[in-house]
Every structure is written in C-alpha cells, then in structure tokens.
Amino acid sequence: GNSVTQMEGPVTLSEEAFLTINCTYTATGYPSLFWYVQYPGEGLQLLLKATKADDKGSNKGFEATYRKETTSFHLEKGSVQVSDSAVYFCALRTSGNQFYFGTGTSLTVIP
Amino acid sequence: GAVVSQHPSWVICKSGTSVKIECRSLDFQATTMFWYRQFPKQSLMLMATSNEGSKATYEQGVEKDKFLINHASLTLSTLTVTSAHPEDSSFYICSARDRVKSSYNEQFFGPGTRLTVL
C-alpha cells in the first residue's frame, strides 16, 4: 500500500539553527513527493516537490532530495527563521493522482 | 493566482443538524475538487473526489449519505454533513485542481473549516 511516515513533533528550534524533518514513504509504482506547509489559520501551501528519484526540490531555503534507495524525502533548511514556524506535511502522489499525507510536524522557531 | 476559499472557516452546530461547507476556486476553474478530513495531530484523509457535473467518488469507509458532495460548477463544490454528531467534529479541507493546468496534477488547498458538533 501507500503511506507516508514523518517524524513527530513538535520541534522547537532557535533562530538560525539547522532543521531536519524526516519523511519516509511506502508506495507502489513511482510516486511524486511533496512537502506542504500550513501556517496558522491558513490552508496548505506547496513548499517543494520532486517527481523522480534523485531529484532535489528546493524553495525558500528549504531542500529535500528524493531518495529511492532509502524511500526518504527529508526536509532540510540550513538556518531557520521565526517566520518558518508552521506545520509541515510530507506527501506522496501516486500515478493515479491520489495523495497520501504524513501526520504533520509542528515547527516553532524562537528568537 | 490559484486561490481556494472555504466558507465558513468555523462552525458550531447542535447534534442532529446539517451543516454545509463551501469550497470555491477564486481565480481558476476546477474540474476536480477533493475533500479531506483532518483529526487533531493526524494526517489529512481523503474523503471523496468531486468532479464537476458528475457524482462524487467516495473513499472506502466514508458514508456517502452522511457526507453529501455537490460540484455544481467549475468553481464551487459543497460538502454537507447531514445529521451531524459529535464524532463528526473535525477539520475539513478541500483542494482543487486547475482545469487548464491539470496536466501538472497540482492541487491547491483551501484554508479548512473547523466543525464542532455539540
């Protein structure tokens, strides 16, 4: 079956710290992988995506690499800011265009 | 561009009443809209897929008679929770796929509706 597992939060970091949020998946076929971000009171926004193995998605200083050998898509950022405080969701999309989401990881960045 | 709105953003209702939630694509036409449910500290679970002008496709375990979905136009889909009970309390999120850009298969998400059933 298809599923996404991401590290549980909440995660609290100081400003300028390094961020890693782990995400692993199980899937049949060749899924596309996504990270979405949800700011308080808002909907999910696409942060970055990768559509095939070894692709690296990047946006706003965040990066994630599609690792087929480890079935992972870990989210990283070298220096977080207070404005990065949000809930982050890892997701996969099957070839049949169905989405599967992780449980979300809450990130709080303190000044 | 690609903005999806939901109305209301939150609603409180009495047990046994019905509640309608609207999902609108504001600046694009959506052939397909999706309804998700999110429990606290849990993932989004797809409830149903709604195609304009046709019946919705429900995921296994979702009661179609309880969660009525209507996709009457290319910019509006509604979810009606009928005879709501406290266990229906949840965060309901819709998403929409752009008709023109459907080849990209990207979904744009609404802000969600918090339903509390007393």
Interface residues (C-beta under 8 A of the other chain):
Chain A: V4 S32 Y36 G41 E42 G43 L44 Q45 L46 F89 R93 N97 Q98 F99 Y100 F101 G102 T103 G104
Chain B: V4 Q6 F34 K41 Q42 S43 L44 L46 I93 S95 N105 E106 Q107 F109 G110 P111 G112
